[in-house]
Amino acid sequence: MLEAAATEKRLDEQALLWAAERTTGLANWGSDTSFRQGLSVLVRAAEAMHPEPAFRAAIRARVLHILETRLRLEEDSRLHPEIEAQEIRQPLVIIGLPRTGTTISYDLLTQDPAARAPREFELYYPWPASEAKNFDTDPRIATVQKMYDTYLAHAPQLAEIQRLDCTQPGECNHGMMFHFASSNFPAEYGVPDYAQWIIDTVPEGLYRTHKRLLQQFQWKGPKGNWVIKSPHHLFDLGGLISAYPDAGLVWTHRDPVATLSSLSSMIAGLQAAVGQGGDLHAVGRSVVDTWTEAMARATRARLENPEIESSIIDIAHRDVVLDPIGSVRRIYARFGRRFTPDLEQRITNFLATNPSASRLGKHRHNAEQFGIDPAEIHTRLADYYRRFGHLLTKP
């Protein structure tokens, strides 16, 4: 009874911080507390929805997990200063809009035995540090996979939209949740006020948290050339390049009208899986507002900043579909990496046998279903269409 009553109480930022300290026995949040800006916005946004007790409890549990993890990461840094002394060198970063072939490109690039990508189970549970010796049998795999299986039980359509295998390479937006600055929160929970904050704000300190997570994974885990991915990077390409000046950026391109329709379908499935959503037009409106801003901002950033522009290779979705090996060859040539016969064979095997590859082309959706107006997209992204329209024709 006491526990049920506690979960029904209004979410309170300070109470959540204290609760995390009690659970962990730690109280050192470090010198960088910029994460609290997003935390504060998320708490207020969730309460503005007048949430049911179960929804409030779910938000509370997620926030506490994040806060407890931050405290434990800070303690790791105190005990092991060598963690933050590590360098993250020449990462390849896939930055395309969601549903533009980013996942299949990520999967292809990580077939390279020399590549290292954060796995989904690591991004959900960054602490304790992953270890190379038991990487494939880490107990967190079962924990996260159970969550994914629950999603599929409630929304089986997700199987044809996105791979749900937590041992596979994961997206940086999962890790960005540990800074309370991720598009995952509105995708999973709605929280419209927080979604607007993501649109309006470039969160301070986000890439410090991002880099700290990669250092955590690299510390005891498998080593290799980092390959990472998230459409969320489009919001702040300047911050990304500032954190990783020698990064190579892979921007995948597909007509945003089809892309935003596909993403809306995916988010509707995710929200159904956690018992939220139902208003497809509301999902579509949020997706359009969020990702047209990200695309417009990134298009301007590369035009205004030669350092950003010189770090990017543009890849059409149609080319990833029709010539996946050729697309990887282009990326490797652009960033001075050696494309080996072994890598070509691994990619060939992946395309022939992996469920992620066989999923291509099966997802059915349309813009009208989500209230998406193609004319609006073309108007809001006029600069993007002018420059990259030649990359958007269908295969």
Backbone hydrogen bonds, N-H to C=O, Kabsch-Sander energy under -0.5 kcal/mol:
donor,donor_aa,acceptor,acceptor_aa,energy
5,A,1,M,-2.5
6,A,2,L,-2.1
7,T,3,E,-2.0
8,E,4,A,-0.9
9,K,5,A,-0.6
9,K,6,A,-1.1
16,L,12,D,-2.3
17,L,13,E,-2.1
18,W,14,Q,-2.5
19,A,15,A,-2.3
20,A,16,L,-2.1
21,E,17,L,-1.9
22,R,18,W,-2.5
23,T,19,A,-2.3
24,T,20,A,-2.1
25,G,21,E,-2.2
26,L,21,E,-0.6
29,W,27,A,-0.9
33,T,31,S,-0.8
36,R,33,T,-1.9
37,Q,34,S,-1.5
38,G,34,S,-0.6
39,L,35,F,-1.9
40,S,36,R,-2.5
41,V,37,Q,-1.9
42,L,38,G,-2.7
43,V,39,L,-2.5
44,R,40,S,-2.1
45,A,41,V,-2.6
46,A,42,L,-2.6
47,E,43,V,-2.1
48,A,44,R,-1.9
49,M,45,A,-0.5
49,M,46,A,-1.1
50,H,47,E,-1.9
56,R,52,E,-2.5
57,A,53,P,-2.5
58,A,54,A,-1.9
59,I,55,F,-2.2
60,R,56,R,-2.7
61,A,57,A,-2.5
62,R,58,A,-2.1
63,V,59,I,-2.8
64,L,60,R,-2.6
65,H,61,A,-2.1
66,I,62,R,-2.0
67,L,63,V,-2.7
68,E,64,L,-2.9
69,T,65,H,-2.1
70,R,66,I,-2.4
71,L,67,L,-2.2
72,R,68,E,-2.0
73,L,69,T,-2.7
74,E,70,R,-2.3
75,E,71,L,-1.9
76,D,72,R,-2.3
77,S,73,L,-2.3
78,R,74,E,-1.8
79,L,75,E,-2.4
80,H,76,D,-2.5
83,I,80,H,-2.2
85,A,81,P,-0.6
86,Q,82,E,-0.5
86,Q,83,I,-1.3
89,R,87,E,-0.7
92,L,226,W,-2.5
93,V,91,P,-0.5
93,V,248,G,-3.1
94,I,228,I,-2.7
95,I,93,V,-0.6
95,I,250,V,-2.6
96,G,250,V,-0.7
97,L,252,T,-0.7
100,T,97,L,-1.0
105,S,101,G,-2.0
106,Y,102,T,-2.4
107,D,103,T,-2.8
108,L,104,I,-2.3
109,L,105,S,-2.6
110,T,106,Y,-2.0
111,Q,108,L,-1.5
112,D,109,L,-1.1
115,A,112,D,-2.2
116,R,225,N,-2.7
120,E,168,Q,-2.1
121,F,166,C,-2.0
123,L,119,R,-2.0
124,Y,120,E,-1.7
125,Y,121,F,-1.8
132,A,220,K,-2.4
134,N,131,E,-1.0
135,F,132,A,-1.1
137,T,134,N,-1.1
138,D,135,F,-0.7
141,I,138,D,-1.9
143,T,139,P,-1.1
144,V,140,R,-2.5
145,Q,141,I,-2.6
146,K,142,A,-1.8
147,M,143,T,-1.2
148,Y,144,V,-2.2
149,D,145,Q,-2.7
150,T,146,K,-1.7
151,Y,147,M,-2.0
152,L,148,Y,-2.3
153,A,149,D,-1.9
154,H,150,T,-1.7
155,A,151,Y,-2.3
158,L,155,A,-2.1
159,A,156,P,-1.7
160,E,157,Q,-1.3
161,I,158,L,-1.4
162,Q,158,L,-2.6
168,Q,165,D,-2.0
170,G,118,P,-3.5
172,C,229,K,-2.9
174,H,171,E,-1.5
175,G,171,E,-0.9
176,M,172,C,-2.4
177,M,173,N,-0.6
177,M,174,H,-1.0
178,F,175,G,-1.9
179,H,176,M,-1.9
180,F,177,M,-1.5
181,A,176,M,-1.8
185,F,182,S,-1.2
187,A,183,S,-1.7
188,E,184,N,-2.5
189,Y,185,F,-3.0
190,G,186,P,-1.6
191,V,189,Y,-1.6
194,Y,191,V,-0.6
195,A,191,V,-2.2
196,Q,192,P,-2.1
197,W,193,D,-1.5
198,I,194,Y,-2.2
199,I,195,A,-1.6
200,D,196,Q,-2.3
201,T,197,W,-2.0
206,L,203,P,-1.1
208,R,205,G,-0.8
209,T,205,G,-1.7
210,H,206,L,-2.3
211,K,207,Y,-2.0
212,R,208,R,-2.1
213,L,209,T,-1.9
214,L,210,H,-1.8
215,Q,211,K,-2.3
216,Q,212,R,-1.8
217,F,213,L,-2.3
218,Q,214,L,-2.3
219,W,215,Q,-1.6
220,K,216,Q,-0.7
221,G,217,F,-0.9
225,N,114,A,-3.3
226,W,224,G,-0.6
227,V,116,R,-2.0
228,I,92,L,-2.9
230,S,94,I,-2.4
233,H,230,S,-1.3
234,L,231,P,-2.1
235,F,232,H,-1.8
236,D,233,H,-1.5
237,L,234,L,-0.6
240,L,236,D,-2.0
241,I,237,L,-2.5
242,S,238,G,-2.1
243,A,239,G,-1.9
244,Y,240,L,-2.2
247,A,244,Y,-2.0
248,G,91,P,-2.6
249,L,311,S,-3.3
250,V,93,V,-3.0
251,W,249,L,-0.7
251,W,313,I,-2.6
252,T,250,V,-0.7
253,H,315,I,-2.4
255,D,392,L,-0.5
259,T,255,D,-2.2
260,L,256,P,-3.1
261,S,257,V,-1.6
262,S,258,A,-2.2
263,L,259,T,-2.6
264,S,260,L,-2.1
265,S,261,S,-1.9
266,M,262,S,-2.0
267,I,263,L,-2.8
268,A,264,S,-2.6
269,G,265,S,-1.8
270,L,266,M,-2.3
271,Q,267,I,-2.9
272,A,268,A,-1.9
273,A,269,G,-1.8
274,V,270,L,-1.1
275,G,272,A,-1.2
276,Q,271,Q,-3.7
280,L,278,G,-1.1
283,V,279,D,-1.9
284,G,280,L,-2.5
285,R,281,H,-2.5
286,S,282,A,-2.1
287,V,283,V,-2.5
288,V,284,G,-2.6
289,D,285,R,-2.5
290,T,286,S,-2.5
291,W,287,V,-2.6
292,T,288,V,-2.1
293,E,289,D,-1.0
294,A,290,T,-1.8
295,M,291,W,-2.2
296,A,292,T,-2.5
297,R,293,E,-2.7
298,A,294,A,-2.3
299,T,295,M,-2.5
300,R,296,A,-2.1
301,A,297,R,-2.3
302,R,298,A,-2.1
303,L,299,T,-1.2
304,E,300,R,-2.4
305,N,301,A,-1.7
308,I,305,N,-0.7
309,E,305,N,-2.2
310,S,306,P,-2.5
311,S,308,I,-1.6
312,I,309,E,-1.3
313,I,249,L,-2.5
315,I,251,W,-2.7
317,H,253,H,-3.3
319,D,316,A,-0.6
320,V,316,A,-1.7
321,V,317,H,-2.1
322,L,318,R,-2.9
323,D,319,D,-2.6
327,S,323,D,-2.2
328,V,324,P,-2.0
329,R,325,I,-2.4
330,R,326,G,-2.2
331,I,327,S,-2.0
332,Y,328,V,-2.7
333,A,329,R,-2.7
334,R,330,R,-2.5
335,F,331,I,-1.7
336,G,333,A,-0.9
337,R,332,Y,-3.0
339,F,337,R,-0.6
340,T,338,R,-0.8
344,E,340,T,-2.0
345,Q,341,P,-2.2
346,R,342,D,-2.2
347,I,343,L,-2.5
348,T,344,E,-2.2
349,N,345,Q,-2.5
350,F,346,R,-2.4
351,L,347,I,-2.7
352,A,348,T,-1.5
353,T,349,N,-1.7
354,N,350,F,-2.7
357,A,354,N,-0.8
358,S,354,N,-1.5
359,R,355,P,-1.0
360,L,357,A,-1.3
362,K,359,R,-2.0
370,F,366,N,-0.5
370,F,367,A,-1.4
371,G,368,E,-1.6
372,I,367,A,-2.4
373,D,371,G,-0.5
376,E,373,D,-0.6
377,I,373,D,-1.7
378,H,374,P,-2.4
379,T,375,A,-2.0
380,R,376,E,-2.8
381,L,377,I,-1.9
382,A,379,T,-1.2
385,Y,381,L,-2.6
386,R,382,A,-2.3
387,R,383,D,-1.8
388,F,384,Y,-3.0
389,G,385,Y,-1.6
391,L,388,F,-2.2
392,L,389,G,-1.7
